[in-house]
């Protein structure tokens, strides 16, 4: 897909719309629909989520929950995608959900909804990067054990993880032009590459499992000797088991965060959201069932000697050399996924800082490289810190993925809920669900509430300091900070998205500490903007 020339009418319209929303064009707007879709598609990265959480899926419900759960999750996630697409069409800014919440909220409550949505989105953003890149570090460690005497430890894995985060940070900081080409390669790898991977696996497998095994086999490995299906019910285990699918189909808000860099954003950004969800659902299902049909021995796959069930399947089917080759393809895909996750992180954090939700120190776009370098390294640092508990907990990785899923989906759900409750504030863009808008939004919000509760529940029995699901603790800390900070001090000065252009016309330097608060106190700024830009 060819990029549009710099001075096209569409580009001018994009910049005019951004100006109506109160911002000037700072980021370079040269991303097409293909690029916008590609970033979300790369962050969803079905091969990343399925490969890194395959072990979790096998022991938390087994093949039946994994396959049927994927279909159920894909169906309900499309409702979330449609609602988000409708909103981003009307409000195409890099802030994404927190900006939408402010725009759609009733007068006087813009700051509250923006603050809460922003902090949950902020947490989910770097937690997703943790899940992706720490998962890659684990894949590298386990693959290195094949044909070598390498012994992975928590310390070594953290070291690999740190190196991977640095690689993502360097490319995002200084390779902005390179990102577009890596985006294209990522699309190819995640579509053609994943398809070839799945086809080769099915063609080479000596034995194929039955359809009954793939779609109807329930397995509970959540406890020793008693799993949660016996202590609670099989439905409990099945509900917890959909984490693999839901975590995988997460991160499509990247199309919104990159809307200020996308041409014809009011149309291309929402289409990017929907294409990424739809294509990921299809490619992911094909990949998942190919892996399940190709399991040679279920027990030896669950209790894999190499420590990674997908790698065990590849060793059983292709031998050690073939398995290493295919795992290399998987790891390259996961690296791309982590790279673009950090890209999305940095844009959200840049927007939130620009509007006062984060310290103004992070509101900086490098003049030479046209990238928000400070927020890139903020994302890398926070992602590293979130992985530290893995040194002492066997369930830390699944907890990090739960935090990412809950944090992001709560931030998706809040502006959708606000639009349902106060529809009069929602002046829709070119992508419009019309009469179905509120019904689709209601289904999306109900699904988000369901998964937010389920993913906080314990998944290993018995529960002790090694198996505790610390997701509710982490999410609780975020909630306490978010609401506590709001009522203690943020409500006194944070009024939502800032009119950057209005501030400059009033002679206010928004990068100057305290300038915004002083200007708002003096009535020079209204703080938030309306969807119509009036």
N, C-alpha and C positions, 0 to 999 in steps of 0.2 A: 504494500500500500504506500503510495507516494505521499510525502508530506506536502502540505500546502505552502505556497510562497509566503514570505514574511508579511506582505502588505495586502492580503486578501480581505474582502469585506467581512468574511466570517471572523477573522482574527480581530478586526476592529470592533465588531459586535461583542466578541468575548471580552475585550478590554473595557468597552463601554458598560457592559453588564457588571463587571467587577468593580468599576468605578461607582455604579449605582449602589452597590453593596458596601461602598465606603473604602475600597482598597485601590492602590495603584498597582500596575503590573511590575513586579520585581523578579519573579521567576521566569525563566525562558519558556515561552509558549510555542513548542514545536513538536508536541506529541500528537499522533493521530489516534483514531479509534483503535487501530491494531495495537499501538503501543499502550494505550490506556487499558484495554482488555488484557494485554499481555502481563502487565504488572500484577493485577488481581489474580489472573490465572496462575501466574508463577508463585504468588504467595499462598494461594489455596493449595497448589502443588499436591495433587492426589497421591503421587508416589512418595512424597514426604510423610504425610499423615498416616497413610496405610502402612508403610514400611516401619516407621518408628513406633507405632502403636499396635502393630499386628499381634505382638505377644499379649498385650493388654486385652485385645479383642478375643483371642483364643481362650483365655482363662476366665473372662468375664462374659459368659454366655455362649462362646464357641461359634462355629461357622454359621449356624442358623440366625443368631442375633446379629452377626457381622453383615450377612448378605441382606436379610430382610430389613435390618436396622438402617442400612445404607439407603434403601428405597424410601423408608419412612422419613428419615432425616432430610434427604434431598427434596422430598415433596414439601415439607413444612419450611425448609430454608428458602425455597422459591418464594413463599409468601413474604418473608423478610426482605428478600432481594427486590421484589416488585415494589414494596412500600418504600424502600430506600432509594430505588431508581426514580420514583416519582418525586421524592423530595430533592434529590441532588439535581434533577432537571430544573427545578425552580431556584435552587440555591447552590450554584457550582463554585464553592470555595475550598481551599486546602484545609480549612479547619474541620470540615466534615460534620459529624454528628453534633458536636457541642455548639457549633454555629447554627445548625438547623434548629436545635432546641431553643436557642435564644430568639430566633426569628419567629418561630411558631408559637411561642409562649405568650400568654396575655400580658398586657402592660403592667409593669411593676414586678413581674416574676421572671423576666428574661435572665437576669443574673443568676438566680438560683438554679434554674434548669440547665443553663449553660455550664455553670460551675460543676454541678454533679455529673452531668454527661461527660464533660471534658476530662474529669479525673478518672472516671471509669474507663474511658477510651484510652487515656494516657497509660494506665496500668496494663490494660489488655494489649496495647501496642508492643511494649517491650517484653511482655510475657510471651507473646507469640514468637518473637525473635528468639527468646530463650528456648522455647519448645522445639523450634526448627533447628537451630544451630547446635544446641546441646544434643539433640537427637542425631545430628550429623557426626558429632564427636564420638558418640557411642557406636555409630555404624563403622567409623574408621577404626576404632579400637577393636571391635569384634572381627572385622574383616582382616585386620592385621594378624589375628591368631591363626588364620588358615595358612598352613604350610610354613609357619614360623614358630618360634618358641616365645613369642611376645606374650606377656601376661598383663592384661589391662587392670589398672587400679583406678580408684576414684580421682586420685591426684593427677595421674597421667591424662585421664579424660578431661579434667578441668583445664590442664595445660593445652591440650589440643583445641578445646573450646575457645580459650582465650585467643589463640592464634587465628582461628576462623573468624572471630569477631573483629580482630584487627584487619584481616583481609577485606571484610565487608565494609569496615569504616574507611579504609584507604580508597577503595574503588568509588564509594559514594561521595567522598570528599573531593577527589581530584579527577574523577573519570566520568563527569556528568554526560559528556558526549558519548563516551564508551557505553554508558548504561543503555542507550537506545539499541545499540548493536547486540549487547548481551540480552536485552529484552527479546529481540528477534530469535536469537539462538535458544533462549529459554522456551519460547513458544514451540519451536521445532522439537526440542528435547521432550517437553511435556505432552506433546501430541503424537508426533510420528515416533519418537523414541519410546514412549510408554507403550504405544500400540505394538511396535515391533517386539518389545520386551514381553508383552503378554502373549502375543501370537507364538513367538519362539518357545515360550514356556509350555504352552498347551501342546505344541507340535512335538516337542522333545520328551515330554513326560512319559516314562514307561507305563505308568498306571494312572488312570483317572478315577477320582472319587465319583460317587453317584450323585444325582441331583438331590436325592433325599439327604445325603450327608451335608451337602453345601447349603441347602435351604431349610432343613428341618432338624439338624443335630444341635442339641443343647448341651453345653458342657460348663460345669461350675468348678473352677479351680481357685476360687476366692478364699479358701480356707483349708487348714490342715489340723484335724481330720474333717471338720464340719464347715462347709461353705455357706454363703449367705442364702442360697436357695433352700437349705434345710433350716437355717435359723430364722429366716424371714420368709421369702418365697421366691420362686423362679422369676416372677415378674420384676422383683427388686433387682435381681442380677441383670436381667435383660435391659431394664431401664438404665442402669449404670453402664452397661456395655455399649450404648450408643455414643459414648464419649469419643470413641475412635472416629466415627463418621462425622460427628458434629465438629470436633476439633479440626478435622481435615477441611471441611467446607466452611472455613472461617478466614476473614481477612479481606473480603471483597469490598470493604469500604476504601481500599486503596484507590479504586477508581475515582472516588470522591476527593480524596486527599491530593490526587494529581490533577484535579480539574483545572487548576490555575495554570497548568502547563500543557493542557489539551486544547486543541482547536475545536471549535463548534461544541464547547463543553456542555451546553444545555441539552444536547442530544447524544453526543458521543460518550459522556460520562455515565448516564443511566444505562445505555446499551452495553457499555463495558461491564457494569455491575451484573446485568442479567446474563450476558454471554459467559462471563467467568463462572457463575454458579451453574448454568445449564451445561456447559461443556465439561466442567469438572465432575458433575454428577454422572454424566455418560462415560467419560474416560475412567473415572474412579470405579464405577461399577464393573466395567470390563476388566480392569486390572485386578480388582478384589476377587471376582469369581475365578479368574485364571489362576490366581495363587491358591485358592481353596480347592479347586478341581485338581490341582497338581500336587497336593500334599501326598507324599508316598506312605508315610507312617505317622498317624496323628500323635501318638504318645511321644515318639522321638522328636517330633517337631515342637511340641509343647515344652518338653524338657531337653531342648537342643543342647548338644555338647559344645557348639560354637557360641551359644548364648544369644542367638538372634534367629527367630523362626524363619524369616524370609531368606536369610542367608542359608539356613539349613535346607530349605526347599530347593534353592539353587544348587547347593552341593549335591543333593540327592539326584537331581535331574541332569545337571551339566558336568558334574565333577568339580574338583577344586579349582582348576584353572578357569573353566567357564564361569563358575560362580564369582570368582574375583573380577573377571571382566565385566559381568553384568552388574555387580555391586558397584563397580567404578562408575557405570552409567547412572545408577541410582544416586550415588554420592554427588556427582556433578549436578544433577537435577536439584538435589537438596541444597547444595551450595548456592545455586541461583535463587532458590526460594528464600533462603536467609538473607541474601543480598538485597532483594527487592522488599523484603519485610522491613529491613532497616531504612530503605528509601521511604517507605510509607510512614514509618515511625517519625523520621526527621521532619517530614512535611506537616504532620499533625502537630508535633511539638513546636515547630516554628510558628504555625498559625495560632496555637494556644498562647505562646509567649507574646506574639504580636498583639494579642487582645488582653494581655495582663494576667492570664491564668498561670503562667510561669514567670520567673524573673526576667526582666527585660534584657538581661545579659544574653539570653538565647535568641533574641529577636535580631538576628544578623544573617544576611546573605552575603557570602564572600563575593567581592566585586569581580575578581578574576575568574573564578570557577563557577559562579552563579549557583552555588549550592549552600544550604544552611549547615555549615561545617560544625558549628557548636552543638546543634541538636543531634547531629549524626553521632558525635562522640558521647553525648548524654545518653542516647539510646543504647550504645554499646556498653557503657559503664553500668547502667541499670540492669541490662540483660545479664551481664556477668554476675552481678551481685545476687540476682534472683536464683542463680544456679548453685550458689555456695552450699545451701542445705543438702545438695546431693552427696556431699562428702560424708554425711552421717545418716542418710535416710534412703531406704530402698524404694520408696514410693514418691520421692521428690519430683521425678520427671513427670509422672502422670498428674501430680498436683499442679505443676507449672502449666501443663496443658489445660487443666481445668480452670485455673486462674485466667489464662488467656481467653478461653472460650466464654467464661462468665463475664469478665470485664468488657470484652468487645460487644457481646450480645446485649448486655444491659445498656451500653451506650448506643446501640442500634435501636433498642426498644423504646428508650425514653422520648426521643423526638417523634417516633411513630405514635406513641401514646398521646403526646401533646397535640399532635395533628388530629387525632380522633376526638379528643375532648373539646378542643377549640378549633373546629374546622374553618371558622370565619377568618382566621389569621393566615390560612394557607392559600396563597395565590399561586396556582399551579403553572408549571412550565410546559414545554412542548410535549414531554412524555407525561400522559395523564390517564389514570385509571378510571376516571369519571365516577359513575354510580357505584362501582365496586371498591372504591378507594378505602372507605371506612371498614368494610367487611374484611378485606384483605389485611388491613392494618390490625384489626382485632385478632384475627387468627395468628398473625405474626407475634403480637404481644403475648398472647396466651402461651404460645410455644416457647418463647424466651423465658417466661416465668417458670415453666415446667423444667427446662434444662438447667436453669439457675439453681433450682432446689436440688435436683437429682445429682448434679456434679459436686455438691457439697457433702454428700453422704459417704460413709466409709465403704471401701470396696474390698478390704482384706479382713478376714476373721482369723484369730482374735485381733482386736485393736490394741496396739501398744505403741511405744515411742518410735518404733521402727516402721510401723505400718499405718500410723495415723495419717488420715487425709487432712493435711493442713490448709486445704483450700478455703474452708470457712474462716479459718484464722486470718489468712492473708486478705481475703475479701472483706472480712470484718474490720481489719486494720484500715483498709482503703475507705470503707464506709464511715468509720469513726473519724478519720482524718478529714474526709470530704465534708460531712455534715458538721463536724465540730469546728473546722476552720471557717466554714460559711457563717455559722451563727456567732462565732467569737469575734471574727474580724473581717472576713472577705465581704460580707453583706454590706459593710460600711463604704466599700469603694468599688467592688467588682459589679459592673452593671451589664456585662455581656460584651459582645464584639464591639470593637472601637472603630469609629469613623476615622481611618488613617488620613484620608484626603482632607476631611473637615478639620482635623487637628493641624495639619500642615498649613492650611489656609488661615488658621487662627494663630499661626506662629508658634505652635507647640511642638517641641522636639519629643516624640514619643519614646525615644531611646534614653531620655534623661530620667533618672530615678526620681519618682515622686511627681513628675510633671503631669501625668494623666490624672492622678488623684486630685491634685491641686486644681487642674482645669475643670474637672467634673464638679468639684465643690463650688467653684465660682460660676458654674452654669455655662461654661464655654462649650462643653460637649454633652450630648445626650446619651452617649455611651453605646447604645444599641441601634441597630438599623432595622428597617422594615423590609419585607420581601419584595415590595414594589420599588424600593429604592427612593421612595418619596421622603 
